[in-house]
Structure formats: C-alpha cells, structure tokens
Amino acid sequence: MTPTAQRRDARRSRERLLAAAAELFAERGYAGTSLRAVAERAGVDAALVARYYGGKDGLYRAVLAADPVVSPVVEEDDEGDVVDVVDDDETRRRAADELAGLLARTVDRWENSPATTVSQNVFRCDLDDAARAATAERVGERVLPLLRAAAEPPGGPDSELRAELATVILLGITVARTAGTLPALAAADPEELGVYARALLDAVLGCR
C-alpha cells in the first residue's frame, strides 16, 4: 500500500470510528459504550481506538467536538480561548444570529436524526465524572456563552440560570423526541415545533 493510500485508509478508519462512537454514546451513554462495541460497529480493529484517539476518554471528547448541533458559537483568540462577550450592538446582533443558527441546527436534527451525544448526555445520570465534566465543558464553551449573550438584560443576576433553562429547552426537546415517550411532541412538525421553541427561548431569555 502506498503512503497516500495508507493515509486515506487511516482517515476512513478514524471517520468510521468517530461515527460509530457518536451513535453508541448517544444510544448507550458513556458507561454503556465499550471500545470493542465501537470498533465492531465501525468495522475496524479495536486497537485503532488507542492509536487514533488515545482511549475511550479521547474518543468521547472527539465525538463532543464533532457534535453537529453544538458547534462553535463564540469567537476564540489565537490560542483557542473563548473571547469574552462585550455588551454592544454588534455583539447583540451576532448573538441573535448565532441563536437563530443554533435553533436551525436543532430543528434540522428534529427532522432528520436522533439526539446527539451532547444532547443525550446532558440528561444522563450514569456518566462517570470524566464524561460528565467533558460534557459540561462542551456545553459551557459552545452553548451557554451564546445564550448568555442573547439574554436581556445582559449580565443580569439570573442570566446563568436563564441560559441553562434555555439549554434544557433546546436539548430536552431533542431527547424527548428521540425517546418517543411524549407522542404529540415526537410527531410534531419540526418547523412548527421550532416556532414554539423560539417563543419559549424568547420568554426565558427575555429577548425583545
């Protein structure tokens, strides 16, 4: 096999492992997912998990980083640190646009796919400490800053609580639809549900 072919094969193996892990972490949670099961679903050697991701924790963090809903929503500096949100008109407009984008990605998920790993694991009680911390870190980096910035008035004493409640609205609807225990919610048209979700977000965040 040529070096180019080897690189392509390695890339495909990493992609298959990441896709399989995303499915299994969402279905079974962190504790219920074994590396052997991930490798079997991906159709690759289990030893490749350690080679490419360093183990289960590294694989889980890679899944969180690739989450299609919880994507980057705040600016970062050259070292990858989140830039603090500034209370000005430009920032407020950007926050409103980012919130609309987050809702659009969530609505798309309601229509086409089950809840992602991040969405599922925000509500799981069976995570170990490392997985819980990694999930909280991802939400804290990529979702909560956006919701804090969109809240009115900015920086209010309950802004953190309102941001977390808004997170529950978005991710909780996704998880409930996947579970199917609330039949009207599971059967609702995603676009119509998005209108209701936006009204709830505006009410919680105090958006005008």
N, C-alpha and C positions, 0 to 999 in steps of 0.2 A: 504494500500500500504506500502510495506517495505521501510526502508530508502534507500536501494540500488535501488529499483525501482523508488523511488522519485527522486534520483539523475539522473538516466537515463532519466526520463521524463523531468526533468529540462534542462538537456543537449540537448535533442532533441528540446525542445521549443526554447532554445537560438539559436540553429543551424537553425531552420526554420525561426525565426525572422531575423537573420542575412542574410540568403539567400534571403528572400523576400525584405528586405530593400535594399540589393545590386541591385536587379532588378529594384526596383521602383526609387531609387535615380538616377540610370543611365538613366531610361526612362523619368522621370519627373523632375529631378533636385531636389535640397533641398527644395525650396519653394513649389514645386508642389506635394510633398510627405507628406501625413498625416500619423500619427501614427495609426489611425483607418484602413487606407488602407493597411499598412504594416501588422497589426495584422490579417486582413481579408485574405490577401494572404497567410500568414503563417498558418492560421487556428488555432490561439490561442487567448486567452483573451488579449485585448489591455492593461490591467493593468500590464501585464508581461513585457512590454517595460520599464516601470519605474522601476520595480523590478530588472530587469537584467542589464539595461543599463543607468538608471537614467533619461531618457528622450530622446528627438529627437537628441540633440547635442551629447550625449554619444553614441547613436546608430550609428550616422553618423561617428563618429570617429572610432568606431569598424569596420564599413564597410571599411573605408580607411585603417585601419591597416591590414585587411584581403585581400586587393586587390591582385589578383593572378598575376598581371603584375608588379606592383610597390611593390616589396618585398625588404627586407633588402639587400643592396648592399655595405655597408661600415662597417668597424669594429666599435664596441662600447666598451667602458670601462665597469667596473663593475657596474657603476651607470646608464648605458644606454645612456651615452653621446657619440656622434659621435667622433671617433678618427680622428684627422687631418691627411690629406693625406700628405705623405712625398715624395719628389721628388727623388726616387731612382729606380734602375732597377726592383727590386722586386715589388714595388708599381705599376710601369708602366705595368708590366706583369699582375698583379692582375686586374688592371683597364681594360686592354684589354679583359681578360677573363670575367669579370663582364659585360662589354658592349656586348660581344657576347651572354652572358646568357640573358640579357635584351631583345636583339633583338630576340632571340629564343622564349622567352615567348610571345613577341608581335606577332611574326609570327604565333605561335600556336593559339593566340586569333583571328587573322585574319581568320584562317581556321575553327575554331570551335564555336566561340561565339561572341556576340556583344561587343561593347566597355564597359569597366568597369566604375564604378562610378568616379574614379580619372580621367580617360581619358575624359569622357564626361564633367566633371565639371571644368576642366582646361579652357574650351572654353565657358562655360555658362556665361551669363550676368545677370541672375536672382537669383544668390546666395545672401544670406544675408551676413553681414560682418563676422559672426562667421564661416559660412560654407566656405566662400572664404579663410579666414585665415587658417582654418584646412586643406583645400586642398593644399594651398600654402606651409604649413608646411610639409605636407607629401611628396610633390614633392621635397621640399628643403632638406629634410632629406634623401630620398631614391633614387632619380634620379639625381639631379644636382651634388652632390659630385662625382658620378661615371663619369659623362660626363666631369666635370672639370678635373678630374684625367686623362681621356683619351685624352684630348686636347693637341695639340702641337703648340707652345712651352708651357710647363706647367706654369700656373700663369701669362700668358700674359695679357695685358691691356684690351683685349676684350674677355677674357676667359668666363666671366659670360654671355655675350651676346651669344657667340657661344654655350655654354651649354644650354641656353634657346631655341635657334633656333633648336638644336638637339632634345630637348624635344618636340617641336612643330612637327617636322618631324615624330617622332615615334607615339605620341599620336594623332596627327592630321590625319594621315593616318587611324588609327583605327576608329576614329569618322566618317570620311568621308565614309569609307566602310559601317559602320553601317547605316548611313543616306541614302545611296544609291543614292545621287544626282549626283554623278560622275560615270556613268555606267561602263566605262572601268576600273576604279580603283576598283569598287565594284566586278567586275567579274574577276579581275586578279588572277592568281595563287599565293597563299600566298608565296610559296618558291621563285618564280621568283620575286615577289614584294620585298621580303626580300633582294635579291641581289641589286636591285635598291636603297632600303632604306639604305643599308650598304654603298653604294657608296656615297649617299648624306651625311650620317653621317661622313664619312671619309673626304669629301670635306669641310664640315662645321667645323669639329674639327681639321683639318689639320693632321690627322693620316697618318703615313707612312706605 
